[in-house]
Amino acid sequence: MQFDHAGIATDDAAALAELFVDLCGVSLAHEEVFDGMRVVFLDCGNGYLELLEPEADGTIARYLDEHGPGIHHLAFETDDAAAALDRARELGIGLVDEEPRPGAWGHEVAFLHPKDTGGVLVEFVEH
């Protein structure tokens, strides 16, 4: 397993993407509207920044209302998201998703509950 991306909740993905492109020299890798949010992936060379802007009421809109903009989750690439969930279960880690589900960019994803991962929402990503 390796680091894949950091998900960042924002009210303005275009402006934040422009900032990171100018500040860090990253490049736009992918953009889509998915599950009620605009999702922008910036290629950092050794992983991505995933900018999440709500387009409708939903998870990211609620997150922004409660916490404001900032890091929402950390994602780790795996060859087998179902097996990664099984391993988390064996370790007694609470699951947000009982099985992988469709995610942005056509990936399968699954989340772990932050109460068992040091307060960090962890995502498994199967490309």
N, C-alpha and C positions, 0 to 999 in steps of 0.2 A: 504494500500500500504506500502511496505517496501523496503529498499535498497536491490538491487540484486548484482550489480557489478559495478566496474569502468573499462572502456575500455581504454587500453593504447596502443598507436601506437608505433611500434618499427621496427627497421630494422632486428632484430635478436631475435625472440620469444624464441628459445631454450636457448640462453645465458641469456636472462632476466629471464626466468623461473628458470633456475639453480641458478641465483643470489637470487631471492626471496625465493626459497626453502632453500638455505643455510642461508640466512640472517634472515628470519622470521619463518622458520619451517613450511611453508605452503606446501600443497601437490597438485600434479597434479590431477585434477578431470576429465578433458575431453580435447581432442585435435581433430581437424578436419581441412580439407581444405574446405572452403565455400566461394562462391562468390568472387573468386580471391584473397583470403587471407588465411594464416594459422592462426587459432584461437586456443589459448591455455587458458583454464580456470584453475586457481589455487584456491583451496579451502582455504579460510581464516578463516573458522569457522562461521563467521557471514555475509558472502557474498563472492564474488569472485573477483579476478583480471582477466580480460579478455585481453590477450595479442594479438595484431592484427599486423601481419606481411604480407605485400603485397607479393603475388605470381605472380601477373600480374598488369598491369596498372588498376587503379580504385580509389575508394574513399580514401582508406588508403594510397596508393602511393602518391596521390595528397596532402593529408594532411601532410605527411612526407616532401614532397618537399616544401610546404608552411610554415610549422610550426616546423618541426623537431620532434623528438620523445617526447612523453609525454602523459598526460591524454587527451583522445579524447572525452569521454562522461561519464556520470553517468546514471546508469540504475536502474529503480524501478520496482519491481515485482507487477503485478496486476492480479486479477482473470479475468478481462475483458478489454483487450486492446482497443476494440472499444468504450466501455463506457468511458474509461480514455481519449481517443481522443475527445469524445463528450464534456466531462467536460472541457478540454483545450480550445475547440472552444468557449464554453459558457463564458470562462474567457478572450476571445480575444487573445489567444496565437496562434501564427503562427505555422502551421504544416509543417513538412518535408514530412510526409506520411499522406495522406487523410484517409487511412484505414490500418489496420495491414497487415503485409506481413511476409513471412517465414524468419526466422533468424537462427543463429547458434544453434546447439544442439537441433534442432527441435522445437524451440520456435516461437511464433508469436511476432513480434516486431513492434514498431512505434516510430518515432522520432519527437521531437518538435524543432522549430527553436530557436537557441541560442539568437537571438536578443530580444526575449521576456522572456528569462529565465536567465537573469543575465550573458549572455555570455557563458553559459554552454549548450552544446548539451545534451538534456535529452532524454532517451529512456524508453519506457514502454515495459515490457517483460511479456508475458503471457506464463506460463509453461504448 
